[in-house]
């Protein structure tokens, strides 16, 4: 038998690379908190990937806006925020082709491995003192996360047989804790190293974290059984690879043409313009997709009504994320420039505030889960929970608007204002995010759940782009006015959705 540590990541039949153990057999194991050892493999892979992602994210905009003399890039805030928004948006957008590539060509097992390698390479590219290397690093990170993120979650589900629904749900709860552990610890480590010692060292720490995740993934991969192994025919994989290669070539040619035209002076393209165009493109794709589904999707009357609901909630989801996802951009700048961070004579790194959201997630997620069950028949409907999420997001920005009214370098605000904002935003996230995922699985036609879920993630991508553009106004508009306007924008969206709750519930045709 070949070495299991490497042979696990091939597309040969499972009996040749997993000790003869199928995913279903692996799922009978109970050695990891009553779950299979394979869950531990995926738990720690995701934990380290999130450590890498949130470690880099916590210092990204601070690094871009830091003066060149201090090791930063010296970018203006509008440019840095647009880059941040594009990066975050493409992370979600590329989950779609990442999932397709795994399904058709390489399998989830290899997709996670290749994604982790790209992520580590991207983090270490950021360590190099070069603007070109910085952009290359972002591209590698986007590609890597797009490959790894959707497919590691898919493998969690594959560890359990269809009749093990309760165990599968519990497994995802444990898996979700791994995400939040990584997100909580990452800013503390990478943030300290980046802000206090060297920005490059912060990125290196994120890269080392991903290497740790890859190492344990390879070493313990045998515990996954045949989960994530592509079982399609070779001809299908070759056909999928050709289709993917053709699509990649088209994208490359378009990008090369645009870069060439920009460098020649024929056209002038700014990062902010690219971000704005990206927003219109995503929205346009979404409208075309839903229009196509309504006209040519072969939907019956009930399905059409439910797809309309997904379309409506898509829009309000994008509004929510356009506020919430300013955590890594404008709220990070508030922490750095306007918040009092000295405790016992030591200045707390601004990026440490990025750990507040995962702390509240860990504390509040069980509370919200208990609350919905405890309310029983009085539990709010899905659109009502969406409405609450929008109002909580708006309330968080109103708090920050009031707090920053008289803030300046000489008069900094208490850190508790930021903590309160994150508390409100996390409560909004827990009211809206898991509900959105759940409602799509309930409303989408059975034969279209996968593609509808992919479209749903585009709402987050659109929100990320808008968040970056809004954060770009941080130095152009007084923060108190910027945050007040975002609060009003969120509250108006909440009011509109509140008036739509009853009509939406009728369209949902009995789904709560």
C-alpha positions as CSV (number, residue, x, y, z in Angstrom):
1,X,0.0,0.0,0.0
2,X,1.3,3.5,-0.9
3,X,1.9,6.2,1.8
4,X,-1.5,7.4,3.0
5,X,-0.3,10.9,3.7
6,X,0.1,11.6,0.0
7,X,-2.1,9.1,-1.7
8,X,-5.2,10.4,0.0
9,X,-5.1,13.4,-2.4
10,X,-5.6,11.5,-5.7
11,X,-8.7,10.7,-7.6
12,X,-8.1,6.9,-7.5
13,X,-10.8,4.7,-6.0
14,X,-11.2,5.1,-2.3
15,X,-10.2,1.5,-1.6
16,X,-6.8,2.3,-2.9
17,X,-6.0,5.4,-0.9
18,X,-8.1,5.4,2.3
19,X,-7.4,2.0,3.8
20,X,-10.6,0.7,2.2
21,X,-12.7,3.0,4.2
22,X,-15.6,4.9,2.6
23,X,-17.0,8.2,3.8
24,X,-20.0,6.4,5.3
25,X,-17.7,4.0,7.2
26,X,-15.6,7.0,8.4
27,X,-18.9,8.6,9.6
28,X,-19.5,5.7,12.0
29,X,-16.5,6.8,14.1
30,X,-17.3,8.7,17.3
31,X,-13.8,9.6,18.5
32,X,-14.0,13.4,18.0
33,X,-16.6,14.7,20.4
34,X,-18.9,11.9,19.3
35,X,-18.0,12.5,15.6
36,X,-15.6,10.9,13.1
37,X,-11.9,11.8,13.2
38,X,-12.4,13.2,9.7
39,X,-14.4,16.0,11.2
40,X,-11.3,16.9,13.3
41,X,-9.3,17.0,10.1
42,X,-11.7,19.5,8.5
43,X,-12.2,21.4,11.7
44,X,-8.5,22.2,12.0
45,X,-8.1,22.8,8.3
46,X,-10.9,25.4,8.4
47,X,-9.6,26.9,11.7
48,X,-6.2,27.5,10.3
49,X,-7.5,28.8,7.0
50,X,-9.7,31.3,8.9
51,X,-6.7,32.2,11.0
52,X,-4.8,33.0,7.8
53,X,-7.8,34.8,6.3
54,X,-8.7,37.0,9.3
55,X,-5.1,37.6,10.3
56,X,-4.4,39.1,6.9
57,X,-7.8,40.9,6.8
58,X,-7.2,42.5,10.2
59,X,-4.2,44.4,9.0
60,X,-4.8,44.7,5.2
61,X,-6.3,48.3,5.1
62,X,-4.0,49.5,7.9
63,X,-1.0,48.2,5.9
64,X,-2.2,49.8,2.7
65,X,-2.8,53.2,4.3
66,X,0.3,53.2,6.5
67,X,3.1,55.6,5.3
68,X,5.8,54.0,3.1
69,X,8.4,55.1,5.8
70,X,6.7,52.7,8.3
71,X,6.7,49.8,5.8
72,X,3.2,50.4,4.5
73,X,2.1,51.1,0.9
74,X,1.1,54.8,1.5
75,X,-2.2,54.4,-0.5
76,X,-4.9,57.0,0.0
77,X,-8.0,55.7,1.9
78,X,-10.3,55.7,-1.2
79,X,-7.9,53.5,-3.2
80,X,-7.1,51.2,-0.3
81,X,-10.8,50.8,0.6
82,X,-11.7,50.0,-3.1
83,X,-8.9,47.3,-3.2
84,X,-10.2,45.9,0.1
85,X,-13.7,45.8,-1.3
86,X,-12.6,44.1,-4.5
87,X,-10.5,41.5,-2.7
88,X,-13.4,40.6,-0.3
89,X,-15.9,40.5,-3.1
90,X,-13.9,38.2,-5.3
91,X,-13.4,35.8,-2.4
92,X,-17.1,35.1,-2.4
93,X,-17.5,35.3,-6.2
94,X,-14.8,32.7,-6.9
95,X,-16.4,30.3,-4.6
96,X,-18.8,29.6,-7.5
97,X,-16.1,28.4,-10.0
98,X,-14.2,26.9,-7.1
99,X,-17.1,24.6,-6.3
100,X,-17.6,23.8,-10.0
101,X,-14.0,23.0,-10.5
102,X,-14.1,20.6,-7.6
103,X,-17.3,18.9,-8.8
104,X,-16.2,18.5,-12.4
105,X,-12.4,18.3,-12.5
106,X,-10.4,17.8,-9.3
107,X,-12.7,16.7,-6.5
108,X,-13.2,18.5,-3.2
109,X,-10.2,16.7,-1.6
110,X,-7.7,18.1,-4.1
111,X,-9.5,21.5,-4.3
112,X,-8.9,22.1,-0.6
113,X,-5.3,21.0,-0.9
114,X,-4.6,23.2,-3.9
115,X,-6.5,26.1,-2.4
116,X,-4.4,25.9,0.8
117,X,-1.2,26.0,-1.2
118,X,-2.4,29.1,-3.1
119,X,-3.4,30.8,0.1
120,X,0.0,30.1,1.7
121,X,1.8,31.3,-1.4
122,X,-0.4,34.5,-1.5
123,X,0.4,35.3,2.2
124,X,4.1,34.9,1.6
125,X,3.9,37.0,-1.6
126,X,2.6,39.9,0.6
127,X,5.8,39.6,2.7
128,X,7.9,40.7,-0.3
129,X,8.5,44.4,-0.3
130,X,7.0,45.1,-3.8
131,X,3.7,46.6,-4.9
132,X,3.5,44.0,-7.8
133,X,4.1,41.2,-5.3
134,X,1.3,42.7,-3.2
135,X,-1.2,42.5,-6.0
136,X,0.0,39.0,-7.0
137,X,-0.5,38.0,-3.3
138,X,-4.1,39.2,-3.4
139,X,-4.8,37.3,-6.6
140,X,-3.4,34.1,-5.2
141,X,-5.4,34.5,-2.0
142,X,-8.6,35.1,-3.8
143,X,-8.0,32.0,-6.0
144,X,-7.0,29.9,-3.0
145,X,-10.0,30.8,-0.8
146,X,-12.3,30.3,-3.8
147,X,-11.1,26.7,-4.0
148,X,-10.8,25.8,-0.4
149,X,-13.8,27.6,1.3
150,X,-16.8,26.0,-0.4
151,X,-15.3,22.5,-0.7
152,X,-14.1,22.0,2.9
153,X,-17.7,22.5,4.0
154,X,-19.0,20.1,1.4
155,X,-16.7,17.3,2.8
156,X,-18.1,17.8,6.3
157,X,-21.6,16.8,4.9
158,X,-20.1,13.8,3.0
159,X,-18.9,12.3,6.3
160,X,-22.5,11.4,7.2
161,X,-25.1,9.2,5.6
162,X,-28.4,10.9,4.6
163,X,-30.2,9.4,7.5
164,X,-27.8,11.0,9.9
165,X,-29.3,14.5,9.7
166,X,-29.1,15.4,13.4
167,X,-25.5,14.3,13.6
168,X,-24.7,16.3,10.5
169,X,-26.3,19.4,11.9
170,X,-24.3,19.0,15.1
171,X,-21.1,18.5,13.1
172,X,-21.6,21.8,11.3
173,X,-22.1,23.5,14.7
174,X,-18.7,22.1,15.8
175,X,-17.2,23.0,12.5
176,X,-18.5,26.6,12.9
177,X,-16.7,26.8,16.2
178,X,-13.4,26.1,14.4
179,X,-14.2,29.1,12.1
180,X,-14.7,31.4,15.0
181,X,-11.6,30.2,17.0
182,X,-9.5,31.0,14.0
183,X,-11.2,34.3,13.4
184,X,-10.8,35.2,17.1
185,X,-7.1,34.4,17.5
186,X,-5.9,35.6,14.1
187,X,-6.1,39.4,14.7
188,X,-4.5,39.0,18.1
189,X,-1.4,37.3,16.6
190,X,-1.1,38.8,13.1
191,X,-2.3,42.2,14.3
192,X,0.3,42.4,17.1
193,X,3.1,41.3,14.8
194,X,2.0,43.6,12.0
195,X,1.4,46.8,13.9
196,X,4.0,46.4,16.6
197,X,6.9,44.8,14.8
198,X,6.5,44.6,11.0
199,X,3.6,44.5,8.6
200,X,5.4,41.8,6.6
201,X,5.8,39.7,9.8
202,X,2.0,39.8,10.3
203,X,1.4,38.5,6.8
204,X,4.1,35.8,7.4
205,X,2.2,34.7,10.5
206,X,-0.9,34.3,8.4
207,X,1.1,32.2,5.9
208,X,2.5,30.0,8.6
209,X,-1.0,29.4,9.9
210,X,-2.1,28.1,6.5
211,X,1.0,25.9,6.3
212,X,0.0,24.4,9.7
213,X,-3.5,23.7,8.4
214,X,-2.1,22.1,5.2
215,X,0.3,19.9,7.3
216,X,-2.4,18.5,9.5
217,X,-4.7,18.1,6.5
218,X,-2.1,15.9,4.7
219,X,-1.1,13.9,7.8
220,X,-4.7,13.2,9.0
221,X,-6.3,12.9,5.5
222,X,-6.8,9.2,5.8
223,X,-9.5,9.9,8.4
224,X,-11.7,11.3,5.7
225,X,-12.4,8.0,4.0
226,X,-13.4,8.6,0.4
227,X,-15.1,12.0,1.2
228,X,-14.2,14.5,-1.4
229,X,-12.8,12.0,-3.9
230,X,-14.1,12.7,-7.4
231,X,-15.9,9.7,-8.7
232,X,-16.8,10.9,-12.2
233,X,-15.4,9.3,-15.4
234,X,-12.1,10.5,-16.7
235,X,-13.7,11.8,-19.9
236,X,-16.0,14.0,-17.9
237,X,-13.0,15.4,-16.0
238,X,-11.1,16.1,-19.2
239,X,-14.1,17.9,-20.7
240,X,-14.5,19.9,-17.5
241,X,-10.8,20.8,-17.5
242,X,-11.1,22.0,-21.1
243,X,-14.2,24.1,-20.3
244,X,-12.4,25.7,-17.3
245,X,-9.3,26.3,-19.3
246,X,-11.3,28.0,-22.0
247,X,-13.1,30.2,-19.5
248,X,-9.7,31.1,-17.8
249,X,-8.2,32.0,-21.2
250,X,-11.1,34.4,-22.0
251,X,-10.8,36.1,-18.6
252,X,-7.0,36.4,-19.1
253,X,-7.4,37.9,-22.6
254,X,-9.9,40.5,-21.3
255,X,-7.7,41.5,-18.4
256,X,-4.6,41.7,-20.6
257,X,-6.5,43.9,-23.1
258,X,-7.7,46.2,-20.4
259,X,-4.3,46.5,-18.8
260,X,-2.7,47.1,-22.1
261,X,-5.2,49.8,-23.0
262,X,-4.7,51.4,-19.6
263,X,-0.9,51.4,-19.9
264,X,-1.0,52.9,-23.4
265,X,-3.2,55.7,-22.2
266,X,-6.1,54.8,-24.5
267,X,-8.3,54.5,-21.5
268,X,-7.9,55.4,-17.8
269,X,-9.0,52.9,-15.2
270,X,-8.9,53.6,-11.5
271,X,-9.3,51.0,-8.8
272,X,-12.4,52.8,-7.5
273,X,-13.9,52.7,-11.0
274,X,-13.2,49.0,-11.3
275,X,-14.9,48.4,-7.9
276,X,-18.0,50.4,-9.0
277,X,-18.2,48.6,-12.3
278,X,-17.9,45.3,-10.4
279,X,-20.9,46.2,-8.4
280,X,-23.0,47.0,-11.4
281,X,-21.8,43.8,-13.1
282,X,-22.8,41.6,-10.1
283,X,-26.2,43.2,-9.8
284,X,-26.7,42.9,-13.6
285,X,-25.8,39.2,-13.5
286,X,-28.2,38.7,-10.6
287,X,-31.1,40.4,-12.5
288,X,-30.4,38.4,-15.7
289,X,-30.2,35.2,-13.8
290,X,-33.6,35.7,-12.0
291,X,-35.2,36.9,-15.2
292,X,-34.0,33.8,-17.0
293,X,-35.3,31.6,-14.2
294,X,-38.7,33.2,-14.2
295,X,-39.1,33.0,-18.0
296,X,-37.2,29.8,-19.0
297,X,-36.6,28.0,-15.8
298,X,-39.6,25.7,-16.1
299,X,-41.0,26.9,-12.7
300,X,-44.5,26.2,-11.6
301,X,-46.6,28.9,-9.9
302,X,-45.5,28.2,-6.3
303,X,-41.8,28.0,-7.4
304,X,-42.0,31.3,-9.2
305,X,-43.4,33.0,-6.1
306,X,-40.7,31.6,-3.9
307,X,-37.9,32.6,-6.4
308,X,-39.3,36.2,-6.2
309,X,-38.8,36.0,-2.5
310,X,-35.2,35.0,-2.9
311,X,-34.7,37.9,-5.3
312,X,-36.2,40.4,-2.8
313,X,-34.2,39.0,0.1
314,X,-31.0,39.1,-2.1
315,X,-31.3,42.8,-2.3
316,X,-31.8,43.4,1.4
317,X,-29.0,40.9,2.1
318,X,-26.6,43.0,0.0
319,X,-27.7,46.2,1.9
320,X,-26.9,44.5,5.2
321,X,-23.5,43.2,4.2
322,X,-22.6,46.6,2.7
323,X,-22.8,47.9,6.3
324,X,-21.6,44.9,8.3
325,X,-18.5,44.3,6.1
326,X,-17.1,47.7,6.9
327,X,-15.7,46.0,10.0
328,X,-12.3,45.4,8.2
329,X,-12.2,48.8,6.5
330,X,-13.9,51.9,8.0
331,X,-14.3,50.5,11.4
332,X,-10.7,49.4,11.4
333,X,-9.7,52.9,10.6
334,X,-11.9,54.2,13.4
335,X,-10.0,51.9,15.8
336,X,-6.7,53.1,14.5
337,X,-7.3,56.8,14.2
338,X,-10.1,57.8,16.5
339,X,-10.2,55.3,19.3
340,X,-8.4,55.6,22.7
341,X,-6.4,52.3,22.8
342,X,-3.9,52.9,25.7
343,X,-4.3,50.5,28.6
344,X,-1.9,50.3,31.5
345,X,0.6,52.5,29.5
346,X,0.5,50.2,26.4
347,X,-1.2,50.9,23.1
348,X,-3.6,48.1,22.0
349,X,-3.2,47.2,18.3
350,X,-6.2,48.6,16.3
351,X,-6.6,45.2,14.6
352,X,-7.4,43.5,17.9
353,X,-10.9,45.0,17.7
354,X,-11.4,42.5,14.8
355,X,-11.6,39.8,17.4
356,X,-14.7,41.3,19.1
357,X,-17.1,40.0,16.4
358,X,-16.1,36.3,16.7
359,X,-16.1,36.6,20.5
360,X,-19.7,37.8,20.4
361,X,-20.5,35.1,17.8
362,X,-19.3,32.4,20.2
363,X,-21.3,34.0,23.1
364,X,-24.5,34.9,21.3
365,X,-25.0,32.1,18.7
366,X,-26.3,29.7,21.4
367,X,-28.5,32.4,22.8
368,X,-30.1,33.1,19.4
369,X,-30.5,29.4,18.7
370,X,-32.3,29.0,22.0
371,X,-34.4,32.1,21.5
372,X,-35.9,30.9,18.2
373,X,-36.8,27.5,19.7
374,X,-38.2,29.1,22.9
375,X,-40.5,31.4,21.0
376,X,-42.2,28.4,19.4
377,X,-45.2,29.6,17.4
378,X,-44.3,33.2,18.2
379,X,-41.0,32.9,16.4
380,X,-40.6,35.7,13.8
381,X,-40.8,34.8,10.1
382,X,-37.6,34.8,8.0
383,X,-38.4,38.3,6.5
384,X,-39.1,39.6,10.0
385,X,-35.7,38.4,11.2
386,X,-34.1,40.0,8.1
387,X,-35.8,43.3,9.1
388,X,-34.4,43.0,12.7
389,X,-30.9,42.4,11.2
390,X,-31.1,45.6,9.1
391,X,-32.3,47.7,12.1
392,X,-29.5,46.3,14.3
393,X,-26.9,47.1,11.6
394,X,-28.3,50.6,11.4
395,X,-28.3,51.0,15.1
396,X,-24.6,50.1,15.3
397,X,-23.7,52.8,12.8
398,X,-25.9,55.3,14.6
399,X,-24.0,54.6,17.8
400,X,-20.7,55.1,16.0
401,X,-22.0,58.3,14.3
402,X,-22.9,59.8,17.8
403,X,-19.5,58.6,19.2
404,X,-17.4,60.1,16.5
405,X,-19.3,63.5,16.4
406,X,-16.4,65.2,18.2
407,X,-13.6,62.7,17.7
408,X,-10.2,63.7,16.4
409,X,-6.6,62.7,16.9
410,X,-6.6,64.9,20.0
411,X,-9.9,63.7,21.3
412,X,-10.3,59.9,20.9
413,X,-13.5,58.0,21.7
414,X,-13.8,55.2,24.3
415,X,-13.2,51.7,22.9
416,X,-16.5,50.7,24.4
417,X,-18.3,52.5,21.6
418,X,-16.7,50.2,19.0
419,X,-17.5,47.2,21.2
420,X,-21.2,48.3,21.4
421,X,-21.3,48.7,17.6
422,X,-19.8,45.2,17.1
423,X,-22.4,43.8,19.6
424,X,-25.3,45.3,17.6
425,X,-23.8,44.2,14.3
426,X,-23.2,40.7,15.5
427,X,-26.7,40.5,16.8
428,X,-27.8,41.6,13.3
429,X,-25.6,39.0,11.7
430,X,-27.1,36.2,13.8
431,X,-30.6,37.5,12.9
432,X,-29.9,37.5,9.2
433,X,-27.0,35.4,8.0
434,X,-28.0,31.9,9.1
435,X,-31.6,32.7,8.3
436,X,-30.7,33.7,4.7
437,X,-28.8,30.4,4.1
438,X,-31.7,28.4,5.6
439,X,-34.4,30.2,3.6
440,X,-32.7,29.7,0.3
441,X,-32.5,25.9,0.9
442,X,-36.2,26.0,1.8
443,X,-37.5,28.2,-1.0
444,X,-35.3,27.2,-3.9
445,X,-36.6,24.5,-6.2
446,X,-35.0,21.2,-5.2
447,X,-33.2,20.9,-8.6
448,X,-31.7,24.3,-8.2
449,X,-30.6,24.6,-4.6
450,X,-26.9,24.6,-5.4
451,X,-27.0,27.3,-8.0
452,X,-29.4,29.4,-5.9
453,X,-27.0,29.1,-3.0
454,X,-24.2,30.3,-5.3
455,X,-26.3,33.3,-6.4
456,X,-27.1,34.0,-2.7
457,X,-23.4,34.3,-1.9
458,X,-23.2,37.0,-4.7
459,X,-25.3,39.2,-2.4
460,X,-22.4,39.1,0.1
461,X,-20.0,39.8,-2.7
462,X,-22.1,42.8,-3.8
463,X,-22.3,44.0,-0.2
464,X,-18.5,43.7,0.1
465,X,-17.9,45.9,-2.9
466,X,-20.4,48.6,-1.7
467,X,-18.8,48.4,1.7
468,X,-15.4,49.1,0.2
469,X,-16.7,52.1,-1.8
470,X,-18.4,53.5,1.3
471,X,-15.3,53.1,3.4
472,X,-13.4,55.0,0.8
473,X,-15.3,58.1,1.8
474,X,-13.8,57.9,5.3
475,X,-11.3,60.8,4.7
476,X,-13.6,62.7,2.3
477,X,-16.6,63.0,4.6
478,X,-16.6,63.5,8.4
479,X,-17.0,60.0,10.0
480,X,-20.0,61.1,12.0
481,X,-21.8,62.0,8.7
482,X,-20.7,58.9,6.9
483,X,-21.9,56.6,9.6
484,X,-25.1,58.5,10.1
485,X,-25.9,58.2,6.4
486,X,-25.1,54.4,6.4
487,X,-27.4,54.1,9.5
488,X,-30.2,55.9,7.7
489,X,-29.7,53.8,4.6
490,X,-29.9,50.6,6.7
491,X,-32.9,51.9,8.6
492,X,-34.8,52.9,5.5
493,X,-34.1,49.4,4.0
494,X,-35.4,47.9,7.3
495,X,-38.6,50.0,7.1
496,X,-39.2,49.0,3.5
497,X,-38.8,45.4,4.3
498,X,-41.0,45.7,7.4
499,X,-43.9,46.8,5.1
500,X,-43.2,43.9,2.8
501,X,-43.3,41.2,5.4
502,X,-46.9,40.2,4.9
503,X,-46.7,40.2,1.1
504,X,-43.5,38.2,1.2
505,X,-45.0,35.6,3.6
506,X,-47.8,35.1,1.1
507,X,-45.3,34.5,-1.7
508,X,-43.4,32.0,0.5
509,X,-46.5,29.7,0.3
510,X,-46.3,28.2,3.7
511,X,-42.5,28.3,4.3
512,X,-41.7,30.1,7.5
